[in-house]
Amino acid sequence: MGLFDRLKQGLAKTRDKISRSFRSILPFGKKIDDTIISQLEETMLTDDMGPAVTDRLIDEVRVAWKGGQIGETQEIIPFLKQKIVSYWPEADRQLIRAASGPTVILVSGVNGSGKTTSVAKLCNYLTKEGDQVILAACDTFRAAAVAQLTEWSSRLGVQIVKHQQGADPGAVAYDACEAALARNADVLIVDTAGRLHTQEHLMRELNKIQRVVEKKIPGAPHEVLLVLDSTIGQNAINQAKVFSQHVKVTGLFLAKLDGSAKGGIVIGIRDQINIPVKFVGLGETPDDIEPFNPESFVEALFAEPEA
């Protein structure tokens, strides 16, 4: 199954919701007027795109209508697709790599966000890309977390550095950096404890791990990926804002996109927090990961619903 088909399948719940609402107010061949634009605005707000991005897009639709660029309702969706795609320049979506030595990717997120599965998907994706990957099991607080990652590392053929449950996560990060350097690894993925973004003491622990990595490997971490649960809508934006206060989040991994009716949040996230989406999770297996492609995403989001 190709990328577009996977995204289309994964976005089925969101797409069906958007298709029903958009097509009910945008019949083919009808002249655009203020009533149509007001209905469009209301529909976009209910599709979890968020008030800020909705205001921005509605303003652009209105300007294009007044300026004669668009005149009938069937022209609105192609116009919106073009504008939305422009929010993600290609350079922003590339995985940042180290100039020399191992690339260090720090992964954070709250419990229940799909973080552990997303880490496994990322390991699998990079291994298939030809990278030698080492995984650091720094989630030493949660019962069974190390065991879960150990199982994933075994299944995926990825080396793992771990300590006992309850160990200092900073010490695990330090040892993992040493191992990555000694073994000439291409990528070190540092899994951190799933924590509520409201737990200040645990957020400080996350910051400590980042500092350990910075000291051990110059320029690291090269990426700080925040895993967000796509099904929680606007709350995901609040999580991203708070995490960004403690670590330098460079990209987002949107998990559970296949189970969400709130896929419009992808657009709101980019507009409100200006952090690029780098990967999306579209299922439960290690292969269910795709680098984020805005063209494919927008086409899948606005595709005709299945008959």
Backbone as CSV, one residue per row, in Angstrom:
resi,resn,N_x,N_y,N_z,CA_x,CA_y,CA_z,C_x,C_y,C_z
1,MET,0.844,-1.196,0.000,0.000,0.000,0.000,0.877,1.242,0.000
2,GLY,0.616,2.184,-0.920,1.410,3.391,-1.025,1.107,4.382,0.083
3,LEU,1.946,5.440,0.143,1.798,6.446,1.191,0.416,7.082,1.164
4,PHE,-0.053,7.477,-0.022,-1.350,8.138,-0.094,-2.459,7.212,0.408
5,ASP,-2.414,5.954,-0.001,-3.452,5.011,0.425,-3.403,4.774,1.926
6,ARG,-2.190,4.696,2.477,-2.053,4.505,3.921,-2.609,5.714,4.679
7,LEU,-2.274,6.908,4.206,-2.797,8.107,4.844,-4.312,8.192,4.681
8,LYS,-4.781,7.881,3.501,-6.221,7.942,3.238,-6.973,6.994,4.158
9,GLN,-6.424,5.794,4.318,-7.035,4.817,5.223,-6.949,5.298,6.667
10,GLY,-5.778,5.832,7.048,-5.580,6.274,8.423,-6.429,7.470,8.789
11,LEU,-6.705,8.318,7.800,-7.485,9.530,8.052,-8.970,9.347,7.774
12,ALA,-9.421,8.098,7.664,-10.802,7.833,7.270,-11.817,8.522,8.174
13,LYS,-11.610,8.435,9.488,-12.587,9.033,10.412,-12.625,10.546,10.270
14,THR,-11.437,11.153,10.179,-11.379,12.608,10.017,-11.955,13.012,8.664
15,ARG,-11.557,12.305,7.611,-11.991,12.666,6.263,-13.504,12.572,6.121
16,ASP,-14.089,11.506,6.645,-15.540,11.356,6.528,-16.262,12.481,7.250
17,LYS,-15.717,12.882,8.392,-16.308,13.990,9.145,-16.210,15.291,8.355
18,ILE,-15.024,15.565,7.818,-14.824,16.798,7.057,-15.627,16.775,5.758
19,SER,-15.621,15.633,5.076,-16.324,15.543,3.797,-17.811,15.815,3.956
20,ARG,-18.408,15.223,4.985,-19.843,15.433,5.187,-20.152,16.912,5.416
21,SER,-19.344,17.529,6.275,-19.634,18.917,6.629,-19.300,19.876,5.487
22,PHE,-18.155,19.689,4.845,-17.757,20.601,3.776,-18.683,20.478,2.568
23,ARG,-18.993,19.265,2.172,-19.759,19.101,0.950,-21.222,19.493,1.135
24,SER,-21.674,19.530,2.378,-23.051,19.971,2.610,-23.206,21.474,2.413
25,ILE,-22.106,22.213,2.600,-22.183,23.681,2.461,-21.533,24.189,1.183
26,LEU,-20.885,23.280,0.419,-20.185,23.705,-0.798,-20.689,22.931,-2.013
27,PRO,-21.969,23.050,-2.342,-22.482,22.358,-3.538,-21.835,22.911,-4.801
28,PHE,-21.655,22.046,-5.777,-20.972,22.436,-7.013,-21.739,23.547,-7.724
29,GLY,-21.008,24.566,-8.173,-21.567,25.587,-9.035,-22.267,26.733,-8.345
30,LYS,-22.230,26.759,-7.024,-22.898,27.848,-6.313,-21.931,29.020,-6.147
31,LYS,-22.450,30.223,-6.315,-21.622,31.405,-6.156,-21.242,31.594,-4.685
32,ILE,-19.981,31.959,-4.459,-19.515,32.244,-3.094,-20.139,33.550,-2.626
33,ASP,-20.587,33.539,-1.362,-21.099,34.767,-0.754,-20.723,34.764,0.729
34,ASP,-21.118,35.798,1.428,-20.766,35.907,2.847,-21.361,34.779,3.674
35,THR,-22.537,34.308,3.301,-23.160,33.200,4.028,-22.337,31.933,3.889
36,ILE,-21.876,31.646,2.678,-21.036,30.467,2.435,-19.763,30.547,3.281
37,ILE,-19.135,31.698,3.309,-17.886,31.859,4.060,-18.135,31.698,5.562
38,SER,-19.247,32.194,6.055,-19.582,32.037,7.476,-19.818,30.570,7.817
39,GLN,-20.491,29.840,6.936,-20.715,28.411,7.153,-19.404,27.638,7.097
40,LEU,-18.537,28.051,6.178,-17.225,27.416,6.074,-16.427,27.604,7.365
41,GLU,-16.453,28.802,7.910,-15.749,29.089,9.149,-16.267,28.219,10.299
42,GLU,-17.567,28.105,10.411,-18.156,27.286,11.475,-17.766,25.826,11.328
43,THR,-17.751,25.335,10.093,-17.386,23.944,9.826,-15.931,23.677,10.190
44,MET,-15.047,24.581,9.827,-13.626,24.388,10.123,-13.366,24.379,11.627
45,LEU,-14.079,25.183,12.360,-13.907,25.208,13.821,-14.331,23.885,14.440
46,THR,-15.366,23.265,13.919,-15.826,21.984,14.477,-14.958,20.822,14.034
47,ASP,-14.080,21.033,13.061,-13.191,19.971,12.583,-11.811,20.030,13.233
48,ASP,-11.698,20.715,14.362,-10.501,20.720,15.202,-9.290,21.382,14.575
49,MET,-9.506,22.231,13.591,-8.371,22.963,13.038,-7.926,24.076,13.981
50,GLY,-8.821,24.489,14.871,-8.471,25.513,15.853,-8.851,26.897,15.386
51,PRO,-9.129,27.804,16.328,-9.597,29.140,15.964,-8.570,29.980,15.218
52,ALA,-7.291,29.861,15.591,-6.269,30.710,14.974,-6.089,30.381,13.491
53,VAL,-5.922,29.101,13.189,-5.705,28.726,11.787,-6.983,28.907,10.982
54,THR,-8.141,28.716,11.613,-9.408,28.942,10.915,-9.544,30.406,10.517
55,ASP,-9.241,31.304,11.455,-9.300,32.744,11.139,-8.374,33.081,9.977
56,ARG,-7.182,32.508,10.020,-6.188,32.799,8.979,-6.665,32.314,7.609
57,LEU,-7.173,31.078,7.561,-7.616,30.521,6.284,-8.866,31.217,5.771
58,ILE,-9.785,31.546,6.664,-11.004,32.235,6.243,-10.669,33.617,5.670
59,ASP,-9.725,34.307,6.306,-9.290,35.604,5.773,-8.728,35.457,4.368
60,GLU,-7.952,34.385,4.156,-7.357,34.184,2.827,-8.418,33.836,1.797
61,VAL,-9.417,33.042,2.194,-10.527,32.730,1.283,-11.286,34.007,0.919
62,ARG,-11.554,34.823,1.921,-12.309,36.056,1.672,-11.538,37.003,0.738
63,VAL,-10.244,37.152,0.971,-9.419,38.017,0.120,-9.404,37.494,-1.321
64,ALA,-9.269,36.160,-1.465,-9.243,35.565,-2.802,-10.582,35.746,-3.511
65,TRP,-11.673,35.633,-2.770,-13.013,35.834,-3.343,-13.214,37.289,-3.767
66,LYS,-12.887,38.204,-2.868,-13.046,39.627,-3.177,-12.145,40.044,-4.339
67,GLY,-10.965,39.394,-4.437,-10.026,39.747,-5.495,-10.276,39.034,-6.805
68,GLY,-11.314,38.178,-6.839,-11.668,37.506,-8.078,-10.878,36.253,-8.393
69,GLN,-10.041,35.774,-7.445,-9.273,34.551,-7.691,-10.167,33.314,-7.665
70,ILE,-11.184,33.352,-6.824,-12.156,32.265,-6.758,-13.541,32.888,-6.775
71,GLY,-14.512,32.137,-7.362,-15.852,32.700,-7.464,-16.962,31.732,-7.129
72,GLU,-16.681,30.414,-7.272,-17.704,29.408,-7.020,-17.225,28.421,-5.956
73,THR,-18.191,27.748,-5.341,-17.897,26.905,-4.174,-16.921,25.777,-4.468
74,GLN,-16.941,25.199,-5.670,-16.037,24.080,-5.966,-14.576,24.507,-6.031
75,GLU,-14.337,25.814,-6.024,-12.956,26.314,-6.042,-12.374,26.486,-4.647
76,ILE,-13.200,26.377,-3.622,-12.734,26.653,-2.264,-11.796,25.563,-1.741
77,ILE,-12.176,24.292,-1.905,-11.341,23.213,-1.363,-9.964,23.174,-2.029
78,PRO,-9.854,23.255,-3.372,-8.507,23.324,-3.970,-7.698,24.513,-3.460
79,PHE,-8.355,25.641,-3.235,-7.665,26.814,-2.702,-7.151,26.538,-1.293
80,LEU,-7.994,25.955,-0.447,-7.581,25.631,0.920,-6.431,24.634,0.929
81,LYS,-6.486,23.630,0.081,-5.425,22.621,0.018,-4.082,23.267,-0.306
82,GLN,-4.093,24.175,-1.273,-2.857,24.860,-1.668,-2.294,25.670,-0.503
83,LYS,-3.146,26.384,0.195,-2.694,27.214,1.307,-2.160,26.359,2.448
84,ILE,-2.841,25.276,2.773,-2.438,24.425,3.894,-1.084,23.769,3.617
85,VAL,-0.886,23.278,2.401,0.395,22.658,2.046,1.547,23.637,2.228
86,SER,1.308,24.908,1.952,2.374,25.911,2.038,2.851,26.136,3.472
87,TYR,2.132,25.628,4.469,2.530,25.808,5.867,3.761,24.975,6.237
88,TRP,4.107,23.965,5.403,5.202,23.059,5.760,6.303,23.074,4.705
89,PRO,7.253,23.996,4.792,8.395,23.969,3.861,9.150,22.647,3.998
90,GLU,9.670,22.154,2.900,10.320,20.841,2.910,11.487,20.780,3.885
91,ALA,12.263,21.862,3.970,13.446,21.852,4.843,13.064,21.614,6.295
92,ASP,11.917,22.091,6.734,11.485,21.928,8.113,11.175,20.485,8.462
93,ARG,10.849,19.690,7.455,10.375,18.325,7.718,11.501,17.299,7.700
94,GLN,12.691,17.697,7.302,13.798,16.756,7.227,14.312,16.417,8.627
95,LEU,14.659,15.152,8.839,15.253,14.735,10.101,16.648,15.346,10.205
96,ILE,16.908,16.054,11.288,18.209,16.708,11.471,19.265,15.659,11.789
97,ARG,20.361,15.683,11.055,21.431,14.697,11.228,22.693,15.372,11.739
98,ALA,23.479,14.613,12.488,24.771,15.106,12.958,25.736,15.207,11.789
99,ALA,26.581,16.224,11.811,27.594,16.368,10.769,28.605,15.235,10.845
100,SER,28.901,14.780,12.067,29.785,13.635,12.275,29.379,12.955,13.575
101,GLY,29.698,11.668,13.676,29.319,10.930,14.872,27.842,10.583,14.873
102,PRO,27.366,10.015,15.973,25.963,9.577,16.010,24.970,10.734,16.061
103,THR,23.867,10.576,15.351,22.737,11.487,15.469,21.927,11.070,16.688
104,VAL,21.664,12.000,17.581,20.933,11.690,18.811,19.517,12.242,18.718
105,ILE,18.557,11.346,18.901,17.143,11.725,18.864,16.544,11.474,20.243
106,LEU,16.140,12.532,20.913,15.491,12.446,22.217,13.988,12.383,21.986
107,VAL,13.331,11.395,22.579,11.891,11.221,22.380,11.171,11.441,23.698
108,SER,10.169,12.323,23.688,9.416,12.634,24.900,7.920,12.540,24.608
109,GLY,7.125,12.613,25.678,5.676,12.533,25.537,5.057,11.991,26.810
110,VAL,3.773,12.170,26.959,3.098,11.718,28.177,2.735,10.242,28.059
111,ASN,2.534,9.605,29.216,2.041,8.234,29.216,0.694,8.174,28.499
112,GLY,0.534,7.154,27.676,-0.714,6.996,26.952,-0.734,7.652,25.589
113,SER,0.327,8.392,25.254,0.366,9.093,23.970,0.735,8.164,22.811
114,GLY,1.212,6.968,23.137,1.717,6.071,22.105,3.219,6.192,21.933
115,LYS,3.891,6.716,22.960,5.320,7.008,22.852,6.160,5.747,22.653
116,THR,5.925,4.721,23.459,6.756,3.513,23.366,6.639,2.865,21.984
117,THR,5.411,2.747,21.492,5.209,2.182,20.154,5.837,3.066,19.089
118,SER,5.766,4.379,19.279,6.352,5.310,18.305,7.871,5.178,18.274
119,VAL,8.483,4.962,19.446,9.927,4.743,19.503,10.293,3.496,18.706
120,ALA,9.504,2.430,18.880,9.758,1.192,18.138,9.622,1.423,16.636
121,LYS,8.613,2.180,16.241,8.419,2.477,14.814,9.602,3.262,14.257
122,LEU,10.083,4.217,15.040,11.216,5.033,14.596,12.466,4.175,14.458
123,CYS,12.706,3.288,15.419,13.839,2.351,15.321,13.743,1.524,14.047
124,ASN,12.567,1.004,13.801,12.354,0.163,12.631,12.563,0.943,11.336
125,TYR,12.021,2.146,11.290,12.139,2.981,10.089,13.597,3.297,9.786
126,LEU,14.357,3.720,10.801,15.744,4.110,10.572,16.621,2.898,10.255
127,THR,16.337,1.772,10.872,17.080,0.543,10.568,16.884,0.157,9.106
128,LYS,15.659,0.253,8.638,15.375,-0.073,7.239,16.000,0.933,6.279
129,GLU,16.259,2.149,6.793,16.941,3.157,5.992,18.445,2.886,5.919
130,GLY,18.911,1.888,6.674,20.318,1.516,6.642,21.144,2.009,7.815
131,ASP,20.489,2.625,8.810,21.207,3.141,9.972,21.437,2.049,11.018
132,GLN,22.608,2.127,11.656,22.841,1.304,12.847,22.299,2.093,14.035
133,VAL,21.290,1.538,14.683,20.561,2.256,15.724,20.825,1.636,17.090
134,ILE,21.045,2.508,18.074,21.112,2.087,19.474,19.982,2.786,20.220
135,LEU,19.328,2.036,21.090,18.189,2.557,21.844,18.573,2.693,23.312
136,ALA,18.301,3.858,23.893,18.566,4.097,25.316,17.248,4.060,26.079
137,ALA,17.128,3.136,27.019,15.890,2.951,27.780,15.926,3.814,29.039
138,CYS,15.666,5.112,28.868,15.738,6.052,29.993,14.411,6.221,30.730
139,ASP,13.402,5.467,30.335,12.135,5.487,31.065,12.246,4.481,32.207
140,THR,12.963,4.877,33.256,13.221,3.959,34.369,12.197,4.101,35.487
141,PHE,11.233,5.010,35.331,10.244,5.244,36.385,9.035,4.315,36.275
142,ARG,8.585,4.066,35.057,7.347,3.315,34.856,7.621,1.813,34.882
143,ALA,6.813,1.110,35.638,6.941,-0.348,35.725,6.790,-0.950,34.327
144,ALA,7.679,-1.859,33.989,7.662,-2.633,32.740,8.120,-1.844,31.516
145,ALA,8.443,-0.563,31.695,8.849,0.227,30.529,10.127,-0.325,29.901
146,VAL,11.126,-0.619,30.743,12.388,-1.148,30.231,12.157,-2.506,29.575
147,ALA,11.305,-3.322,30.195,11.011,-4.646,29.631,10.344,-4.530,28.261
148,GLN,9.441,-3.569,28.124,8.769,-3.378,26.841,9.760,-2.974,25.751
149,LEU,10.651,-2.052,26.079,11.634,-1.633,25.082,12.630,-2.743,24.763
150,THR,12.962,-3.535,25.776,13.859,-4.669,25.548,13.231,-5.647,24.566
151,GLU,11.942,-5.887,24.711,11.219,-6.778,23.799,11.214,-6.206,22.382
152,TRP,10.950,-4.916,22.277,10.966,-4.284,20.956,12.357,-4.356,20.325
153,SER,13.399,-4.097,21.126,14.757,-4.110,20.572,15.121,-5.496,20.049
154,SER,14.657,-6.514,20.768,14.922,-7.888,20.335,14.201,-8.189,19.021
155,ARG,12.950,-7.789,18.939,12.159,-8.056,17.732,12.705,-7.321,16.513
156,LEU,13.244,-6.127,16.742,13.686,-5.289,15.633,15.177,-5.422,15.338
157,GLY,15.889,-6.151,16.181,17.327,-6.303,15.976,18.107,-5.044,16.256
158,VAL,17.655,-4.279,17.251,18.288,-3.018,17.617,18.985,-3.171,18.961
159,GLN,20.216,-2.675,19.074,20.932,-2.726,20.342,20.271,-1.804,21.361
160,ILE,20.305,-2.213,22.637,19.679,-1.405,23.677,20.642,-1.220,24.849
161,VAL,20.639,-0.041,25.426,21.386,0.249,26.656,20.354,0.511,27.741
162,LYS,20.464,-0.232,28.854,19.449,-0.120,29.891,20.061,-0.357,31.261
163,HIS,19.360,0.133,32.283,19.673,-0.152,33.679,18.432,-0.765,34.307
164,GLN,18.487,-1.010,35.584,17.336,-1.555,36.289,16.254,-0.482,36.448
165,GLN,15.021,-0.929,36.652,13.929,-0.001,36.926,14.273,0.828,38.170
166,GLY,13.999,2.116,38.089,14.275,3.008,39.201,15.658,3.633,39.153
167,ALA,16.477,3.216,38.197,17.835,3.776,38.075,17.766,5.230,37.615
168,ASP,18.876,5.918,37.758,18.972,7.317,37.326,18.929,7.365,35.799
169,PRO,17.906,7.994,35.206,17.820,8.032,33.742,18.983,8.788,33.113
170,GLY,19.546,9.761,33.841,20.702,10.473,33.321,21.904,9.550,33.148
171,ALA,22.055,8.593,34.070,23.157,7.626,33.979,22.968,6.705,32.778
172,VAL,21.715,6.333,32.506,21.435,5.504,31.327,21.784,6.283,30.052
173,ALA,21.402,7.545,30.018,21.702,8.371,28.846,23.204,8.496,28.642
174,TYR,23.932,8.677,29.729,25.393,8.803,29.655,25.997,7.517,29.071
175,ASP,25.602,6.366,29.615,26.142,5.089,29.132,25.763,4.848,27.671
176,ALA,24.557,5.260,27.306,24.118,5.061,25.924,24.939,5.909,24.964
177,CYS,25.262,7.130,25.371,26.113,7.981,24.541,27.496,7.361,24.361
178,GLU,28.042,6.832,25.447,29.351,6.164,25.359,29.289,4.975,24.408
179,ALA,28.208,4.202,24.503,28.057,3.027,23.636,27.922,3.443,22.176
180,ALA,27.153,4.494,21.924,26.961,4.960,20.546,28.279,5.425,19.934
181,LEU,29.096,6.092,20.742,30.395,6.557,20.255,31.345,5.380,20.030
182,ALA,31.388,4.457,20.983,32.315,3.325,20.909,31.982,2.375,19.765
183,ARG,30.676,2.240,19.486,30.239,1.271,18.470,30.002,1.922,17.111
184,ASN,30.342,3.198,16.996,30.161,3.921,15.732,28.724,3.841,15.213
185,ALA,27.792,3.996,16.123,26.379,3.952,15.731,26.030,5.167,14.878
186,ASP,25.057,4.992,14.003,24.573,6.108,13.194,23.560,6.952,13.966
187,VAL,22.717,6.272,14.740,21.642,6.968,15.442,21.499,6.411,16.859
188,LEU,21.357,7.309,17.820,21.016,6.944,19.191,19.641,7.527,19.489
189,ILE,18.693,6.654,19.807,17.342,7.093,20.168,17.200,6.986,21.678
190,VAL,16.944,8.101,22.320,16.846,8.158,23.783,15.374,8.255,24.168
191,ASP,14.848,7.152,24.693,13.470,7.151,25.175,13.441,7.704,26.596
192,THR,12.543,8.628,26.857,12.449,9.235,28.187,11.137,8.837,28.848
193,ALA,11.051,9.060,30.143,9.865,8.660,30.892,8.645,9.435,30.420
194,GLY,7.558,8.712,30.203,6.300,9.375,29.899,5.857,10.148,31.119
195,ARG,5.588,11.407,30.944,5.280,12.240,32.100,4.196,13.242,31.728
196,LEU,3.357,13.562,32.705,2.388,14.620,32.484,3.129,15.943,32.356
197,HIS,2.690,16.757,31.422,3.371,18.030,31.211,3.172,18.979,32.383
198,THR,2.300,18.606,33.324,2.077,19.441,34.511,2.963,19.041,35.685
199,GLN,3.726,17.954,35.543,4.578,17.473,36.635,5.959,18.110,36.526
200,GLU,6.143,19.206,37.233,7.352,20.007,37.097,8.618,19.226,37.419
201,HIS,8.595,18.414,38.484,9.820,17.705,38.878,10.238,16.687,37.829
202,LEU,9.267,16.070,37.190,9.608,15.105,36.149,10.040,15.812,34.857
203,MET,9.471,16.972,34.607,9.911,17.739,33.445,11.359,18.200,33.630
204,ARG,11.728,18.520,34.856,13.128,18.887,35.126,14.049,17.701,34.883
205,GLU,13.579,16.493,35.163,14.368,15.287,34.893,14.610,15.135,33.392
206,LEU,13.615,15.462,32.619,13.749,15.421,31.163,14.818,16.408,30.708
207,ASN,14.798,17.591,31.286,15.799,18.596,30.959,17.199,18.124,31.339
208,LYS,17.293,17.388,32.459,18.582,16.854,32.897,19.140,15.855,31.875
209,ILE,18.287,14.994,31.353,18.722,14.036,30.339,19.266,14.781,29.123
210,GLN,18.574,15.820,28.734,19.040,16.613,27.597,20.426,17.183,27.865
211,ARG,20.661,17.677,29.079,21.971,18.264,29.406,23.072,17.201,29.400
212,VAL,22.753,16.001,29.894,23.739,14.909,29.882,24.166,14.602,28.450
213,VAL,23.201,14.505,27.574,23.479,14.193,26.174,24.281,15.316,25.515
214,GLU,23.921,16.553,25.835,24.635,17.710,25.273,26.117,17.683,25.618
215,LYS,26.418,17.336,26.874,27.811,17.327,27.323,28.611,16.182,26.716
216,LYS,27.943,15.064,26.494,28.661,13.874,26.035,28.906,13.871,24.523
217,ILE,27.946,14.372,23.763,28.067,14.370,22.306,27.803,15.788,21.802
218,PRO,28.826,16.449,21.266,28.657,17.834,20.804,27.518,17.969,19.792
219,GLY,26.681,18.970,20.024,25.567,19.216,19.110,24.318,18.420,19.407
220,ALA,24.427,17.450,20.329,23.276,16.606,20.656,22.421,17.261,21.749
221,PRO,21.141,16.891,21.824,20.408,16.071,20.859,20.120,16.849,19.583
222,HIS,20.264,16.160,18.461,20.059,16.813,17.176,18.581,16.959,16.872
223,GLU,17.793,16.051,17.396,16.340,16.131,17.290,15.732,15.857,18.664
224,VAL,14.709,16.618,19.013,13.873,16.314,20.172,12.459,16.153,19.638
225,LEU,12.035,14.901,19.552,10.718,14.602,19.008,9.707,14.448,20.144
226,LEU,8.610,15.141,20.031,7.525,15.039,20.995,6.420,14.205,20.374
227,VAL,6.070,13.107,21.053,4.982,12.247,20.580,3.666,12.790,21.127
228,LEU,2.744,13.066,20.225,1.428,13.572,20.604,0.344,12.609,20.133
229,ASP,-0.643,12.420,20.973,-1.795,11.577,20.664,-2.764,12.387,19.800
230,SER,-2.923,11.993,18.546,-3.767,12.754,17.622,-5.232,12.769,18.026
231,THR,-5.641,11.814,18.853,-7.066,11.716,19.180,-7.526,12.746,20.204
232,ILE,-6.583,13.470,20.838,-6.989,14.381,21.908,-7.194,15.812,21.419
233,GLY,-7.021,16.059,20.126,-7.364,17.357,19.558,-6.568,18.507,20.146
234,GLN,-7.279,19.555,20.537,-6.644,20.793,20.984,-5.760,20.603,22.217
235,ASN,-6.017,19.595,23.043,-5.166,19.347,24.212,-3.736,19.012,23.810
236,ALA,-3.559,18.472,22.618,-2.210,18.169,22.129,-1.392,19.441,21.984
237,ILE,-2.040,20.521,21.582,-1.342,21.795,21.433,-0.874,22.299,22.791
238,ASN,-1.708,22.160,23.805,-1.318,22.573,25.160,-0.114,21.781,25.648
239,GLN,-0.097,20.471,25.402,1.052,19.640,25.785,2.324,20.132,25.101
240,ALA,2.234,20.388,23.811,3.412,20.810,23.050,3.963,22.127,23.576
241,LYS,3.087,23.041,23.936,3.531,24.334,24.459,4.309,24.173,25.752
242,VAL,3.823,23.318,26.665,4.487,23.150,27.963,5.800,22.385,27.806
243,PHE,5.821,21.324,26.995,7.069,20.587,26.782,8.139,21.508,26.204
244,SER,7.736,22.415,25.333,8.695,23.314,24.693,9.335,24.280,25.680
245,GLN,8.717,24.447,26.842,9.300,25.311,27.866,10.462,24.628,28.593
246,HIS,10.542,23.295,28.495,11.549,22.545,29.245,12.637,21.935,28.353
247,VAL,12.281,21.587,27.143,13.257,21.051,26.185,12.993,21.705,24.828
248,LYS,14.030,21.734,24.007,13.895,22.350,22.695,13.299,21.342,21.719
249,VAL,11.976,21.329,21.637,11.284,20.402,20.742,11.518,20.840,19.296
250,THR,12.071,19.930,18.489,12.388,20.256,17.099,11.403,19.649,16.107
251,GLY,10.624,18.677,16.568,9.683,18.036,15.657,8.648,17.241,16.415
252,LEU,7.566,16.915,15.730,6.467,16.173,16.328,6.296,14.829,15.643
253,PHE,5.948,13.838,16.448,5.537,12.517,15.962,4.073,12.391,16.359
254,LEU,3.186,12.427,15.371,1.749,12.334,15.659,1.318,10.878,15.632
255,ALA,1.009,10.357,16.820,0.611,8.962,16.960,-0.908,8.828,16.879
256,LYS,-1.350,7.620,16.571,-2.779,7.254,16.574,-3.593,8.057,15.564
257,LEU,-2.946,8.482,14.487,-3.669,9.251,13.486,-4.766,8.410,12.837
258,ASP,-4.546,7.094,12.813,-5.527,6.207,12.193,-6.789,6.062,13.039
259,GLY,-6.708,6.356,14.346,-7.876,6.193,15.208,-8.549,7.498,15.537
260,SER,-8.140,8.572,14.888,-8.599,9.905,15.267,-9.637,10.449,14.302
261,ALA,-10.650,11.123,14.860,-11.572,11.912,14.047,-11.175,13.380,14.122
262,LYS,-9.964,13.634,14.665,-9.493,14.991,14.900,-8.215,15.286,14.109
263,GLY,-8.094,14.681,12.920,-6.893,14.877,12.125,-6.652,16.316,11.716
264,GLY,-7.688,17.142,11.761,-7.522,18.557,11.453,-6.586,19.264,12.403
265,ILE,-6.316,18.630,13.564,-5.414,19.226,14.553,-4.009,19.371,13.990
266,VAL,-3.649,18.552,13.001,-2.328,18.658,12.374,-2.112,20.069,11.833
267,ILE,-3.156,20.639,11.261,-3.061,21.985,10.696,-2.967,23.017,11.813
268,GLY,-3.782,22.843,12.854,-3.759,23.773,13.973,-2.439,23.784,14.704
269,ILE,-1.809,22.617,14.855,-0.526,22.508,15.542,0.526,23.346,14.838
270,ARG,0.594,23.225,13.528,1.621,23.957,12.777,1.424,25.462,12.906
271,ASP,0.164,25.888,12.879,-0.120,27.317,12.913,0.118,27.917,14.287
272,GLN,-0.188,27.163,15.352,-0.156,27.731,16.697,1.191,27.605,17.398
273,ILE,1.952,26.548,17.141,3.209,26.372,17.881,4.436,26.334,16.993
274,ASN,4.244,26.339,15.675,5.360,26.457,14.734,6.433,25.391,14.941
275,ILE,5.995,24.166,15.236,6.906,23.019,15.310,6.497,22.055,14.208
276,PRO,7.410,21.661,13.335,7.016,20.816,12.207,6.677,19.389,12.622
277,VAL,5.696,18.826,11.938,5.406,17.401,12.078,6.420,16.647,11.228
278,LYS,7.110,15.680,11.827,8.133,14.934,11.074,7.716,13.499,10.770
279,PHE,6.913,12.900,11.660,6.438,11.537,11.421,4.993,11.415,11.874
280,VAL,4.285,10.477,11.242,2.935,10.146,11.681,2.849,8.638,11.893
281,GLY,2.085,8.254,12.911,1.832,6.841,13.181,0.443,6.480,12.704
282,LEU,0.354,5.385,11.932,-0.911,5.043,11.270,-1.414,3.654,11.623
283,GLY,-0.937,3.078,12.712,-1.365,1.734,13.101,-0.538,1.245,14.265
284,GLU,-0.591,-0.063,14.518,0.046,-0.636,15.705,1.347,-1.374,15.420
285,THR,1.643,-1.695,14.163,2.838,-2.477,13.869,4.037,-1.550,13.663
286,PRO,5.271,-2.076,13.771,6.468,-1.250,13.573,6.545,-0.593,12.194
287,ASP,5.870,-1.166,11.212,5.899,-0.593,9.859,4.924,0.560,9.676
288,ASP,4.072,0.791,10.671,3.023,1.800,10.535,3.535,3.184,10.909
289,ILE,4.505,3.654,10.142,5.110,4.972,10.333,5.387,5.559,8.967
290,GLU,5.147,6.848,8.833,5.446,7.537,7.583,6.063,8.892,7.893
291,PRO,7.118,9.278,7.160,7.562,10.673,7.250,6.408,11.564,6.813
292,PHE,6.230,12.670,7.493,5.085,13.520,7.174,5.276,14.199,5.828
293,ASN,4.276,14.038,4.963,4.277,14.659,3.642,3.004,15.487,3.523
294,PRO,3.113,16.827,3.524,1.904,17.654,3.553,1.021,17.495,2.323
295,GLU,1.651,17.287,1.143,0.838,17.116,-0.057,-0.044,15.875,0.054
296,SER,0.565,14.761,0.476,-0.203,13.522,0.629,-1.231,13.651,1.748
297,PHE,-0.821,14.318,2.837,-1.737,14.497,3.960,-2.979,15.283,3.535
298,VAL,-2.774,16.409,2.861,-3.905,17.247,2.467,-4.784,16.550,1.441
299,GLU,-4.161,15.840,0.488,-4.967,15.109,-0.491,-5.811,14.036,0.185
300,ALA,-5.214,13.332,1.149,-5.947,12.286,1.870,-7.038,12.872,2.746
301,LEU,-6.752,14.041,3.329,-7.700,14.673,4.236,-8.964,15.123,3.508
302,PHE,-8.792,15.592,2.270,-9.931,16.130,1.517,-10.422,15.200,0.424
303,ALA,-9.937,13.945,0.421,-10.347,13.004,-0.610,-11.838,12.685,-0.474
304,GLU,-12.431,12.265,-1.603,-13.831,11.858,-1.564,-13.974,10.671,-0.618
305,PRO,-15.032,10.648,0.204,-15.233,9.508,1.109,-15.506,8.235,0.318
306,GLU,-15.164,7.101,0.944,-15.414,5.815,0.290,-16.916,5.616,0.128
307,ALA,-17.256,4.984,-0.992,-18.687,4.724,-1.247,-19.204,3.665,-0.289
